[in-house]
Amino acid sequence: MHVNTLKLKGKIVERQMTQEGVAKEIGIDRSSFYRKMKKGGETFTVGDIHSMILTLNLGTAEIMDIFFDEKGAETHLMQEAV
């Protein structure tokens, strides 16, 4: 599964958190969180995603945009090209 990491990063900032803070809240190492983000979210587990949804207090539309975005793969490919 590709996560729209740009939108996820935006929500993290919008909620006045950091990626490191989210990693701590969901119970994974900071470096693991960054590595999973760099890989387009492919290696986030269902548990990781569920914990992020709760931590960031995401609504249904936000969940769909971030975790079920058909353009997520395209976004990941564009990020890799930069």
C-alpha positions in Angstrom: 0.0 0.0 0.0 1.3 3.4 -0.9 0.5 6.2 1.6 0.2 9.8 0.4 3.2 10.8 2.5 2.9 14.5 1.5 -0.6 14.7 2.9 0.4 12.7 6.0 3.3 15.1 6.6 0.9 18.0 6.2 -1.5 16.6 8.7 1.3 16.0 11.2 2.3 19.7 10.9 -1.3 20.8 11.0 -1.7 19.0 14.3 1.4 20.7 15.6 3.3 17.5 15.9 6.6 16.2 14.4 7.3 12.9 12.7 9.4 12.0 15.7 6.5 12.7 18.0 4.1 10.6 15.9 6.6 7.8 15.9 6.8 7.9 19.7 3.0 8.0 20.1 2.5 5.0 17.8 5.3 3.0 19.5 7.9 2.7 16.8 11.5 4.0 16.6 12.0 7.4 15.0 14.4 6.0 12.4 11.9 3.2 11.5 9.2 5.9 11.0 11.4 8.0 8.7 12.4 4.9 6.7 8.7 3.8 6.3 7.9 7.4 5.1 10.8 7.4 2.7 9.5 4.1 1.2 6.1 5.7 0.5 4.5 4.1 3.6 4.6 0.7 2.0 5.9 -0.9 5.2 3.5 0.7 7.7 1.5 -2.1 9.3 -2.3 -1.9 9.8 -1.5 -1.3 13.5 0.8 1.6 12.6 -1.9 3.2 10.4 -4.6 2.6 13.0 -2.4 4.3 15.7 -1.7 7.2 13.4 -5.4 7.7 12.7 -6.0 7.9 16.4 -3.0 10.0 17.2 -3.7 12.5 14.5 -7.5 12.4 15.1 -8.1 11.9 11.4 -11.6 12.1 10.0 -13.0 9.7 7.3 -12.2 12.0 4.4 -8.6 12.6 5.7 -8.1 8.8 6.1 -9.3 8.2 2.5 -7.1 10.9 1.1 -4.0 9.8 3.0 -4.2 6.0 3.1 -6.5 5.1 0.2 -5.4 7.7 -2.3 -5.1 6.2 -5.8 -2.5 8.8 -6.6 -0.4 7.8 -3.6 1.9 5.6 -5.8 2.4 8.5 -8.2 3.2 10.9 -5.3 5.8 8.4 -4.1 7.4 8.1 -7.5 7.6 11.9 -7.8 9.2 12.2 -4.3 11.8 9.6 -5.4 12.7 11.6 -8.5 13.4 14.7 -6.4 
